[in-house]
Amino acid sequence: MAHVIRVLLVDDDALVRAGLSMMLDGVGDIAVVAEAGDGREAITAADAHRPDVVLMDLQMPHVDGITATRRLRERPRPPEVIVLTTFDTDENVLHALRAGASGFLLKDTPPAQIAEAVARVAAGNPILSPEITRRLMDRTVAQSGAYERARAALAGLTPRERDVAVAVADGRSNAEIAAELAMSVTTVKSHVSSILTKLDLGNRTQIALLVHDADLV
C-alpha cells in the first residue's frame, strides 16, 4: 500500500481551508489530518497530528506563518512546509523560505498542481520551478553582504558538493542530478546531506537560496 501523505492546513480563512481540504481529500495518497486558523494553533496541531506536509498561510493573527514555519522546522522531526501566498507578498515569502519552508504556492494555483506540489515536497523535492520563485531568489543577490557571505560559505564545499549544490538550486531532483553528474542517487543524497551539515542549513530550498545569493545560477 502506498504511503499516505499527512497534511495540515493552516489559514485564518475557514473557506480557504474547507476548499483545500475537499480538494486534497479527493486525492488517493493524501489525507488532511488537521486544520489550524493561525500559527499558534498550527504548532499545537503539528505536535498532535505529526503531518508530513504543512500548507501554511503567511498573514494570520497571533503567530504569523513565517514564525510558525521557523518553529516547526526547529522540531526534531520537522514537517515540510509549503507557503500559501499571493503575488504581493514577495518579501514575506522570501523570509519564509529562509525560515525553512520548502517552497510556496499561490492561492489560485490549480488543484492538480497543489496536489502535485504536496507530493513533491513530501518526497524531499522543493518547489523551485515556478518563475516567481526564481524572481524571489534573484532578489537576494542585491542584499547587502549576501553575495560575499554566500561565496565564503560555499568555499567550504568540495568541488563535487558545489556541483550538487548548483544543481539543487537549478531545481533538479536527485535522479536528475545523478544522471547529469554521472553518480548514483545514493551518492547524490550523501552529498546533499553533507552540504546541509557543512552549511548548517535545514533543507534543499535553503541550499538553493545560498547558491542564488552567490550568483552561481
C-alpha positions as CSV (number, residue, x, y, z in Angstrom):
1,M,0.0,0.0,0.0
2,A,1.3,3.5,-0.9
3,H,2.3,5.8,1.9
4,V,-0.4,8.3,2.6
5,I,0.9,11.9,2.9
6,R,-0.5,13.5,6.0
7,V,-1.3,17.2,5.5
8,L,-2.0,20.1,8.0
9,L,-3.9,23.1,6.6
10,V,-3.1,26.5,8.2
11,D,-5.1,29.5,7.1
12,D,-7.2,32.0,9.0
13,D,-9.9,31.9,6.3
14,A,-12.2,28.9,7.0
15,L,-13.5,28.9,3.5
16,V,-9.9,28.5,2.1
17,R,-9.3,25.6,4.5
18,A,-12.6,24.0,3.5
19,G,-11.8,24.3,-0.2
20,L,-8.3,22.9,0.2
21,S,-9.5,20.1,2.4
22,M,-12.2,19.0,0.0
23,M,-9.7,19.1,-2.9
24,L,-6.9,17.3,-1.2
25,D,-9.1,14.6,0.4
26,G,-10.1,13.6,-3.1
27,V,-6.5,12.6,-3.9
28,G,-5.9,9.0,-3.1
29,D,-2.5,9.2,-1.4
30,I,-3.1,12.5,0.5
31,A,-5.1,12.9,3.8
32,V,-5.8,16.1,5.6
33,V,-5.3,15.2,9.2
34,A,-5.9,18.6,10.8
35,E,-6.6,22.3,10.3
36,A,-5.5,25.5,12.1
37,G,-6.6,29.1,12.0
38,D,-3.3,30.7,12.9
39,G,0.4,29.9,13.5
40,R,-0.1,29.2,17.2
41,E,-2.8,26.6,16.5
42,A,-0.6,25.2,13.7
43,I,2.2,24.4,16.1
44,T,-0.1,22.7,18.5
45,A,-1.8,20.7,15.7
46,A,1.5,19.7,14.2
47,D,2.7,18.3,17.6
48,A,-0.6,16.4,18.0
49,H,-1.0,15.0,14.4
50,R,2.5,14.7,13.0
51,P,1.8,15.9,9.5
52,D,4.3,15.2,6.6
53,V,3.4,18.5,4.9
54,V,2.0,21.8,6.2
55,L,0.3,24.2,3.8
56,M,0.9,27.5,5.6
57,D,-0.7,30.9,5.1
58,L,1.5,33.9,5.9
59,Q,-0.7,36.7,7.2
60,M,-2.5,35.4,10.3
61,P,-3.3,36.6,13.8
62,H,-1.4,35.7,17.0
63,V,1.5,33.9,15.3
64,D,2.2,34.6,11.6
65,G,3.2,32.0,9.1
66,I,6.9,32.9,9.0
67,T,7.3,32.5,12.7
68,A,5.3,29.3,12.7
69,T,7.4,27.9,9.9
70,R,10.6,28.6,11.7
71,R,9.3,27.0,14.9
72,L,8.0,23.9,13.1
73,R,11.3,23.4,11.2
74,E,13.2,23.5,14.6
75,R,11.4,20.3,15.7
76,P,13.5,17.1,15.9
77,R,11.3,15.6,13.1
78,P,10.0,18.7,11.3
79,P,7.3,18.6,8.7
80,E,7.9,20.1,5.3
81,V,6.2,23.5,4.8
82,I,4.7,24.9,1.7
83,V,3.8,28.6,2.0
84,L,0.5,29.8,0.6
85,T,0.7,33.3,-0.7
86,T,-0.4,36.0,-3.2
87,F,1.7,38.0,-5.7
88,D,2.0,40.9,-3.3
89,T,3.9,39.1,-0.6
90,D,7.3,38.6,-2.2
91,E,9.4,39.7,0.8
92,N,7.4,37.6,3.2
93,V,7.7,34.6,1.1
94,L,11.5,35.1,0.9
95,H,11.6,35.3,4.7
96,A,9.6,32.1,4.9
97,L,11.9,30.2,2.6
98,R,14.8,31.3,4.8
99,A,12.9,30.1,7.8
100,G,12.9,26.7,6.3
101,A,9.8,26.4,4.0
102,S,10.3,24.0,1.1
103,G,8.6,26.3,-1.4
104,F,5.4,28.1,-1.9
105,L,2.2,28.1,-3.9
106,L,0.0,31.0,-5.0
107,K,-3.5,30.6,-3.6
108,D,-5.0,30.5,-7.1
109,T,-2.8,27.5,-8.1
110,P,-4.9,24.8,-9.9
111,P,-5.9,21.9,-7.6
112,A,-3.9,19.3,-9.5
113,Q,-0.8,21.4,-9.1
114,I,-1.3,21.8,-5.4
115,A,-1.6,18.1,-5.0
116,E,1.5,17.5,-7.1
117,A,3.4,20.1,-5.0
118,V,2.4,18.3,-1.8
119,A,3.6,15.0,-3.2
120,R,6.9,16.5,-4.5
121,V,7.7,18.2,-1.2
122,A,6.8,15.1,0.8
123,A,9.3,13.2,-1.3
124,G,12.0,15.8,-0.5
125,N,11.9,17.9,-3.6
126,P,11.4,21.6,-3.0
127,I,9.1,23.6,-5.2
128,L,11.6,25.7,-7.1
129,S,10.4,25.7,-10.6
130,P,7.8,28.5,-10.9
131,E,9.0,31.7,-12.4
132,I,8.1,33.7,-9.4
133,T,10.3,31.6,-7.2
134,R,13.3,32.4,-9.3
135,R,12.4,36.1,-9.2
136,L,12.4,35.9,-5.4
137,M,15.7,34.2,-5.2
138,D,17.3,36.5,-7.7
139,R,16.4,39.4,-5.5
140,T,18.6,38.1,-2.7
141,V,21.8,38.8,-4.7
142,A,21.2,42.5,-4.3
143,Q,21.0,42.3,-0.5
144,S,23.9,44.0,1.3
145,G,26.7,41.5,2.0
146,A,24.7,38.5,0.8
147,Y,27.0,37.8,-2.1
148,E,30.2,37.8,-0.1
149,R,28.7,35.7,2.7
150,A,27.3,33.1,0.3
151,R,30.6,32.8,-1.6
152,A,32.5,32.4,1.6
153,A,30.1,29.7,2.8
154,L,30.2,27.7,-0.4
155,A,34.0,27.9,-0.5
156,G,34.0,25.2,2.3
157,L,32.4,22.7,0.0
158,T,34.3,20.2,-2.2
159,P,34.1,20.7,-6.0
160,R,31.6,17.8,-6.3
161,E,29.5,19.2,-3.4
162,R,29.5,22.5,-5.1
163,D,28.3,20.9,-8.4
164,V,25.5,19.2,-6.5
165,A,24.5,22.5,-4.7
166,V,24.3,24.3,-8.0
167,A,22.1,21.5,-9.5
168,V,19.8,21.7,-6.4
169,A,19.5,25.4,-6.9
170,D,18.5,24.7,-10.5
171,G,15.6,22.7,-9.3
172,R,17.0,19.2,-10.2
173,S,15.7,16.1,-8.5
174,N,18.2,13.6,-7.0
175,A,17.7,11.3,-10.0
176,E,18.3,14.2,-12.5
177,I,21.4,15.3,-10.6
178,A,22.7,11.7,-10.6
179,A,22.3,11.4,-14.4
180,E,23.8,14.9,-15.0
181,L,26.9,14.4,-12.8
182,A,27.3,10.6,-13.5
183,M,26.9,9.4,-10.0
184,S,24.4,7.2,-8.1
185,V,21.3,8.6,-6.4
186,T,22.7,7.3,-3.1
187,T,25.9,9.4,-3.7
188,V,23.8,12.5,-4.5
189,K,21.8,12.1,-1.3
190,S,25.1,11.7,0.6
191,H,26.4,14.9,-0.9
192,V,23.2,16.8,-0.1
193,S,23.4,15.6,3.5
194,S,27.0,16.7,3.7
195,I,26.2,20.1,2.2
196,L,23.3,20.7,4.7
197,T,25.6,19.8,7.6
198,K,28.6,21.9,6.5
199,L,26.5,24.9,5.8
200,D,24.2,24.5,8.8
201,L,21.1,24.6,6.6
202,G,17.7,22.9,7.1
203,N,16.7,21.8,3.7
204,R,17.3,21.9,-0.1
205,T,15.5,25.2,-0.5
206,Q,18.0,27.0,1.7
207,I,20.8,25.5,-0.3
208,A,19.2,27.0,-3.4
209,L,18.9,30.4,-1.8
210,L,22.5,30.4,-0.8
211,V,23.6,29.4,-4.3
212,H,21.4,32.2,-5.7
213,D,23.0,34.6,-3.2
214,A,26.4,33.6,-4.6
215,D,25.1,34.3,-8.2
216,L,26.0,30.9,-9.4
217,V,22.7,30.2,-11.3
